[in-house]
Amino acid sequence: ERYENDISFTPEELVAYLATQTNVMAAVEQGRESIDSVTQWLLEQVRPYFTRSKATFVFVTRAWYLRKEVTR
């Protein structure tokens, strides 16, 4: 089953979301980066994609459902 979700973000909201990703959290927790430097870098990277104060991003995935087969 196809699943689609439209989410609107400001640049700051998108950065806050991206900062929750496991690769970011791992870098911060291991001391390779500070959360402040990561969020500042992310903000610089995402700002060019915003022509307005908010942008809508479409998240699309597929959901697979498993069910146990009943045998008799």
DSSP file with accessible surface (Angstrom, degrees, kcal/mol):
  #  RESIDUE AA STRUCTURE BP1 BP2  ACC     N-H-->O    O-->H-N    N-H-->O    O-->H-N    TCO  KAPPA ALPHA  PHI   PSI    X-CA   Y-CA   Z-CA
    1    1 A E              0   0  142      0, 0.0    62,-3.4     0, 0.0     2,-0.3   0.000 360.0 360.0 360.0 133.0    0.0    0.0    0.0
    2    2 A R  E     -A   62   0A 131     60,-0.2     2,-0.4    58,-0.0    60,-0.2  -0.641 360.0-165.2 -83.9 137.1    1.4    3.4   -1.0
    3    3 A Y  E     -A   61   0A 121     58,-3.1    58,-2.5    -2,-0.3     2,-0.4  -0.985   6.7-177.8-126.2 129.8    1.5    6.1    1.7
    4    4 A E  E     -A   60   0A  93     -2,-0.4     2,-0.4    56,-0.2    56,-0.2  -0.992   2.5-177.9-130.1 136.5    2.0    9.8    1.1
    5    5 A N  E     -A   59   0A  61     54,-2.6    54,-2.9    -2,-0.4     2,-0.5  -0.976  13.2-153.8-138.5 119.6    2.3   12.6    3.6
    6    6 A D  E     -A   58   0A  92     -2,-0.4     2,-0.4    52,-0.2    52,-0.2  -0.841  18.4-178.1 -92.9 126.7    2.7   16.3    2.8
    7    7 A I  E     -A   57   0A  56     50,-2.7    50,-3.0    -2,-0.5     2,-0.4  -0.991  16.4-146.4-129.7 130.7    4.4   18.2    5.5
    8    8 A S  E     +A   56   0A  56     -2,-0.4     2,-0.3    48,-0.3    48,-0.2  -0.802  23.2 177.6 -95.9 135.5    5.1   22.0    5.6
    9    9 A F  E     -A   55   0A  20     46,-2.7    46,-2.5    -2,-0.4    -2,-0.0  -0.977  27.9-139.2-132.8 147.8    8.2   23.3    7.2
   10   10 A T     >  -     0   0   30     -2,-0.3     4,-2.6    44,-0.2     5,-0.2  -0.561  47.4-100.1 -83.4 167.5   10.0   26.6    7.8
   11   11 A P  H  > S+     0   0   10      0, 0.0     4,-2.4     0, 0.0     5,-0.2   0.930 126.7  49.8 -56.1 -41.3   13.8   26.2    7.3
   12   12 A E  H  > S+     0   0   95      1,-0.2     4,-2.3     2,-0.2     5,-0.1   0.880 109.9  49.8 -65.8 -38.9   14.2   26.1   11.1
   13   13 A E  H  > S+     0   0   83      2,-0.2     4,-2.1     1,-0.2    -1,-0.2   0.900 110.3  50.4 -66.9 -39.6   11.5   23.4   11.5
   14   14 A L  H  X S+     0   0   14     -4,-2.6     4,-3.1     2,-0.2     5,-0.2   0.930 110.6  49.5 -64.1 -42.7   13.1   21.3    8.7
   15   15 A V  H  X S+     0   0    8     -4,-2.4     4,-2.4    -5,-0.2    -2,-0.2   0.918 108.8  52.6 -62.5 -41.8   16.5   21.6   10.5
   16   16 A A  H  < S+     0   0   61     -4,-2.3     4,-0.4     1,-0.2    -1,-0.2   0.908 112.5  45.9 -60.7 -40.1   14.9   20.5   13.8
   17   17 A Y  H >< S+     0   0   88     -4,-2.1     3,-1.7     1,-0.2    -2,-0.2   0.946 112.5  49.1 -65.8 -49.1   13.4   17.5   12.1
   18   18 A L  H >< S+     0   0   48     -4,-3.1     3,-1.8     1,-0.3     6,-0.3   0.838 101.4  64.6 -62.1 -31.2   16.7   16.6   10.3
   19   19 A A  T 3< S+     0   0   12     -4,-2.4    -1,-0.3     1,-0.3    -2,-0.2   0.655  93.7  62.4 -68.3 -12.4   18.6   16.9   13.6
   20   20 A T  T <  S+     0   0   88     -3,-1.7    -1,-0.3    -4,-0.4    -2,-0.2   0.507  77.5 114.6 -88.6  -5.0   16.6   13.9   14.9
   21   21 A Q  S X> S-     0   0   68     -3,-1.8     4,-2.5    -4,-0.2     3,-0.5  -0.370  76.5-120.5 -67.8 147.3   18.0   11.6   12.3
   22   22 A T  H 3> S+     0   0  122      1,-0.2     4,-2.6     2,-0.2     5,-0.2   0.832 109.9  55.9 -62.5 -34.1   20.2    8.8   13.7
   23   23 A N  H 3> S+     0   0  114      2,-0.2     4,-1.8     1,-0.2    -1,-0.2   0.894 111.3  44.7 -67.6 -35.0   23.3    9.8   11.7
   24   24 A V  H <> S+     0   0   21     -3,-0.5     4,-2.3    -6,-0.3     5,-0.2   0.948 114.1  48.7 -69.1 -48.5   23.2   13.3   13.2
   25   25 A M  H  X S+     0   0   71     -4,-2.5     4,-3.1     1,-0.2     5,-0.2   0.900 110.4  52.0 -60.2 -39.8   22.5   12.1   16.7
   26   26 A A  H  X S+     0   0   31     -4,-2.6     4,-2.3    -5,-0.2     6,-0.3   0.928 109.0  49.5 -63.4 -44.4   25.4    9.6   16.4
   27   27 A A  H  <>S+     0   0   14     -4,-1.8     5,-1.7    -5,-0.2     6,-1.4   0.909 115.6  43.7 -62.0 -40.6   27.9   12.3   15.3
   28   28 A V  H ><5S+     0   0   38     -4,-2.3     3,-1.4     4,-0.2    -2,-0.2   0.945 114.3  48.5 -69.9 -47.0   26.8   14.5   18.2
   29   29 A E  H 3<5S+     0   0  151     -4,-3.1    -2,-0.2     1,-0.3    -1,-0.2   0.841 110.5  51.9 -65.2 -30.8   26.7   11.7   20.8
   30   30 A Q  T 3<5S-     0   0  130     -4,-2.3    -1,-0.3    -5,-0.2    -2,-0.2   0.496 114.7-118.0 -83.3  -3.4   30.2   10.5   19.7
   31   31 A G  T < 5S+     0   0   63     -3,-1.4    -3,-0.2     2,-0.3    -2,-0.1   0.555  82.2 119.9  81.1   9.2   31.5   14.1   20.1
   32   32 A R  S   <S+     0   0  153     -5,-1.7     2,-0.3    -6,-0.3    -4,-0.2   0.782  82.9  14.2 -75.5 -27.3   32.5   14.4   16.4
   33   33 A E  S    S-     0   0  100     -6,-1.4     2,-0.3    -9,-0.1    -2,-0.3  -0.978  74.5-124.6-142.0 153.9   30.1   17.4   16.0
   34   34 A S     >  -     0   0   60     -2,-0.3     4,-2.3     1,-0.1     5,-0.2  -0.736  26.1-122.8 -94.5 153.0   28.2   19.8   18.3
   35   35 A I  H  > S+     0   0   69     -2,-0.3     4,-2.7     1,-0.2     5,-0.2   0.882 113.1  55.4 -62.6 -33.9   24.5   20.1   17.9
   36   36 A D  H  > S+     0   0  124      1,-0.2     4,-2.2     2,-0.2    -1,-0.2   0.920 108.8  45.5 -65.3 -43.0   25.0   23.8   17.3
   37   37 A S  H  > S+     0   0   46      2,-0.2     4,-2.3     1,-0.2    -1,-0.2   0.896 114.1  49.7 -68.4 -36.8   27.4   23.3   14.5
   38   38 A V  H  X S+     0   0   17     -4,-2.3     4,-2.9     2,-0.2     5,-0.2   0.947 112.7  45.4 -65.6 -47.6   25.2   20.7   12.9
   39   39 A T  H  X S+     0   0   40     -4,-2.7     4,-2.5     1,-0.2    -2,-0.2   0.894 113.1  50.8 -67.1 -35.7   22.1   22.8   13.0
   40   40 A Q  H  X S+     0   0  103     -4,-2.2     4,-2.1    -5,-0.2    -1,-0.2   0.937 112.8  45.9 -64.8 -45.1   23.9   25.9   11.7
   41   41 A W  H  X S+     0   0  145     -4,-2.3     4,-1.9     2,-0.2    -2,-0.2   0.933 113.0  50.0 -63.0 -45.3   25.4   23.9    8.8
   42   42 A L  H  X S+     0   0   20     -4,-2.9     4,-2.4     1,-0.2     5,-0.3   0.916 108.9  52.1 -60.0 -43.2   22.0   22.3    8.0
   43   43 A L  H  X S+     0   0   27     -4,-2.5     4,-2.0     1,-0.2    -1,-0.2   0.920 109.0  50.0 -61.2 -42.1   20.3   25.7    8.1
   44   44 A E  H  < S+     0   0  106     -4,-2.1    -1,-0.2     1,-0.2    -2,-0.2   0.869 113.4  47.7 -62.7 -35.2   22.8   27.1    5.6
   45   45 A Q  H  < S+     0   0   90     -4,-1.9    -2,-0.2    -5,-0.2    -1,-0.2   0.839 115.7  41.0 -76.0 -35.6   22.2   24.1    3.3
   46   46 A V  H >< S+     0   0   15     -4,-2.4     3,-1.9     1,-0.2     4,-0.3   0.769  93.6  80.0 -87.6 -25.6   18.4   24.1    3.3
   47   47 A R  G >< S+     0   0  117     -4,-2.0     3,-2.1     1,-0.3    -1,-0.2   0.868  85.1  60.9 -52.8 -41.2   17.8   27.8    3.1
   48   48 A P  G 3  S+     0   0  103      0, 0.0    -1,-0.3     0, 0.0    -2,-0.1   0.753  98.1  60.2 -60.7 -19.1   18.4   28.0   -0.7
   49   49 A Y  G <  S+     0   0  179     -3,-1.9     2,-0.7    -4,-0.2    -2,-0.2   0.514  90.2  82.5 -84.5  -4.8   15.5   25.5   -1.2
   50   50 A F    <   +     0   0   25     -3,-2.1     5,-0.1    -4,-0.3    -1,-0.1  -0.895  41.1 166.8-106.7 112.3   13.0   27.9    0.4
   51   51 A T  S    S+     0   0  137     -2,-0.7     2,-0.2     3,-0.1    -1,-0.1   0.549  77.5  32.5 -94.4 -11.2   11.6   30.6   -1.9
   52   52 A R  S    S-     0   0  197      2,-0.1     3,-0.0     1,-0.0     0, 0.0  -0.784 101.2 -92.5-130.0 179.6    8.9   31.4    0.7
   53   53 A S  S    S+     0   0   98     -2,-0.2     2,-0.3   -43,-0.1    -3,-0.0   0.787 111.6  29.6 -68.5 -25.5    8.8   31.2    4.5
   54   54 A K        -     0   0  100    -44,-0.2     2,-0.3   -43,-0.1   -44,-0.2  -0.966  66.5-166.0-132.5 150.8    7.4   27.7    4.4
   55   55 A A  E     -A    9   0A  24    -46,-2.5   -46,-2.7    -2,-0.3     2,-0.5  -0.972  18.5-130.2-132.8 149.9    7.8   24.8    1.9
   56   56 A T  E     -A    8   0A  85     -2,-0.3     2,-0.4   -48,-0.2   -48,-0.3  -0.875  19.6-164.4-103.9 130.2    5.9   21.6    1.6
   57   57 A F  E     -A    7   0A  61    -50,-3.0   -50,-2.7    -2,-0.5     2,-0.6  -0.924  11.9-140.8-114.1 137.6    7.7   18.3    1.3
   58   58 A V  E     -A    6   0A  80     -2,-0.4     2,-0.6   -52,-0.2   -52,-0.2  -0.881  11.8-163.0-102.9 119.0    6.1   15.1    0.2
   59   59 A F  E     -A    5   0A  72    -54,-2.9   -54,-2.6    -2,-0.6     2,-0.4  -0.913  13.5-177.8-101.0 123.6    7.1   12.0    2.0
   60   60 A V  E     +A    4   0A  72     -2,-0.6     2,-0.3   -56,-0.2   -56,-0.2  -0.971  12.2 145.1-126.9 136.1    6.2    8.8    0.1
   61   61 A T  E     -A    3   0A  84    -58,-2.5   -58,-3.1    -2,-0.4     2,-0.4  -0.927  40.8-111.2-152.1 177.4    6.7    5.2    1.2
   62   62 A R  E     -A    2   0A 146     -2,-0.3     2,-0.5   -60,-0.2   -60,-0.2  -0.951  20.7-147.0-117.9 140.8    5.1    1.8    0.9
   63   63 A A        -     0   0   30    -62,-3.4     2,-0.5    -2,-0.4    -2,-0.0  -0.926  11.5-162.2-107.3 128.3    3.5    0.0    3.8
   64   64 A W        -     0   0  213     -2,-0.5     2,-0.5     2,-0.0    -2,-0.0  -0.939   3.2-157.8-111.6 132.6    3.8   -3.8    3.8
   65   65 A Y        -     0   0  166     -2,-0.5     2,-0.4     2,-0.0    -2,-0.0  -0.929   3.7-162.4-113.2 131.0    1.5   -5.9    5.9
   66   66 A L        -     0   0  171     -2,-0.5     2,-0.4     2,-0.0    -2,-0.0  -0.882   8.2-176.8-108.8 143.5    2.3   -9.4    7.0
   67   67 A R        -     0   0  238     -2,-0.4     2,-0.3     0, 0.0    -2,-0.0  -0.998  30.5-109.1-140.0 147.4   -0.2  -11.8    8.3
   68   68 A K        -     0   0  195     -2,-0.4     2,-0.4     1,-0.1    -2,-0.0  -0.534  32.5-128.1 -74.5 131.9    0.1  -15.3    9.6
   69   69 A E        -     0   0  159     -2,-0.3     2,-0.6     1,-0.0    -1,-0.1  -0.687  17.3-134.2 -83.2 130.1   -1.3  -17.9    7.3
   70   70 A V        -     0   0  117     -2,-0.4     2,-0.4     2,-0.0    -1,-0.0  -0.760  22.8-165.1 -85.8 122.1   -3.7  -20.2    9.0
   71   71 A T              0   0  118     -2,-0.6     0, 0.0     0, 0.0     0, 0.0  -0.871 360.0 360.0-108.1 145.5   -3.0  -23.9    8.1
   72   72 A R              0   0  277     -2,-0.4    -2,-0.0     0, 0.0     0, 0.0  -0.839 360.0 360.0-120.9 360.0   -5.4  -26.7    8.8
